Amino acid sequence: MPVLICGSLAYDNIMVFPDRFKNHILPDKIHMLNVSFLVPELRREFGGCAGNIAYNLNMLGTTPIIMATAGSDFGPYAEWLDECRIRRENITIIDDELTAQAFITTDLDDNQITAFHPGAMNLAHVNRIEDATDLVLGIISPDGRDGMIQHAEQMVELEIPFIFDPGQGMPMFNGDELKNFIEQATWVTVNDYEWQMMQERTGWGVEDVIQRVDALIVTRGGEGSTIYRREETLEIPVVKPAEICDPTGCGDAYRAGLLHGLRNNLDWETTGRIASLMGAIKIEKHGTQNHVFSKPEFKSRYKKEYGTSFLNC
């Protein structure tokens, strides 16, 4: 049975400025900023949380179904999903909108200036969870505000367990709204910055959250991750990548690992380790959907990293 991935689809337009922003921004003129950066290097990548999670989950051998909205320019992305054999029958095309777009300019100090156009993503609420069939679990990842709220409610109505993954969508919700998401969810996952923001907005700490969900998973980049449950706390070590190329999308790869473990009823330590390894594999490649591995290759690397194997799934 498939896993439903609710979230964004986007084109990531990544530009590299071969200098430093600070050399071209005058501090005493910041109130009237008017600058132009020549960017001879430009990449257009397939992205968005739903697309990234589905791409990684599919390679692990668990079937994802994407539920998202896209615009009239979705053709190349649709072809890519077909090439990857990722189901897209629950992607709705909004003809008078563009697919969400991120425009990211990076300088030589790895500083970034980003502009994001949500486009069709703002209409995510036109999709309904009931239109996807035979689901075993799902995830609510960053998407249009109304879509995230309604999809969580629909998951509960249909008794589908799901991960709440607010991500960069966190600022859209106040404390009461975040509390409601947590009450509805089966699991919650955030990075350390998002966890700090969630605590400040809700007034809830670890104990408050794990009394309401089966697990709270907090990732901490190079410091690994922690899985909090009522009966145990697991520290999941980071996997050292062969090289660090691009951290963008590592969180989505990690979440695919969580979903794979949950879908296959693996224990939490194994699930966390799979997720951690997924993040390491992603960081070794530029872009969010350019890394490739087979299931035997993944299992071989897992055994090399942890000295043990996991179930045949």
C-alpha positions, 0 to 999 in steps of 0.5 A: 500500500502506498504512502501519501505525500502532501506538500509542494512541488517547485522549480528551484532556480539556483544561481551562483554569483562569483563574488561576495554580496558584501562587496556590492552592498553599501551598508549606509545605503541599505535603506535604498537598496538597488543592486544587480548581480551578474550570475553566469552559472544557472541551474534549474532543478526539480524540487519542492518538499513533496517531490523531494520526499517522493523521489527519495522514498521511491528509491528506497522501494516504498511507493509514494503518491504525491498530492500537490498542485502545479501550474501550466508550466509543469510539463518538464516536471511531469516528464521527470516524475514519469521517468522516475515512475512516481505516481502523479494522479493526485497532482492537480494542474491549475492552468492560470497559475505557475508551479511554485518557483524558488530563485536562489542566488548564492555568493562565494561565502555561501550567503543566499538571497532567495525569492519564492513565488508560491503560485499554484501551491496556494491552491493546495486545498483543492485536493482532497485526501479521500481522492487517494485510495488504499493509503497506509500512512501519509505526511503533511509537509510545507504547502499552501496554508489552507491545504495543510490545515484541511489535509490534516483534518481529512487524514484524521477523518479517514483514520490515516496516521500521518507525520506533521512536518511544518518545515518552512511553513511554520511561520504561517501558523500561530500557537493554537494552530500548531497545537491542533496539528500536533493533536491530530498527528501521529508523529511530528518531525522538525529541525532544531530551529523549527523545534525552538520556534514550535516551543516558543509559539505553543509553550509546549516542550518535549513532554507535552508533545510526546504525550500527544504523538507516538514520536517527536523527531528533531534533526540537528544537522551535523550533530545527528538527530533525536527521537523522543518517545514516551518510553525512550529517547534515541540519539541517532548519529549523523552519517559522515558523507563522502563529501559535502556538496549541497545540504538543500533537500537533506531534510526531505531525504531524512523524512523519506527514511522515516516514512520507509521505516514506518511503512515497513514496521521497522523499529525506531533505531533502524528507522532513524539510522535509515533516515540519517543515511538518506541525508548523508547520501543526498548531501553528496550531490548538488540539487535535491533529486540528482542522487541515485542508488539501488536498494542493494547499494543502500543496504550495503552502505547501511551495513558498512555504516552501522555494522548490521543489516535491516529487514528485507524491505 
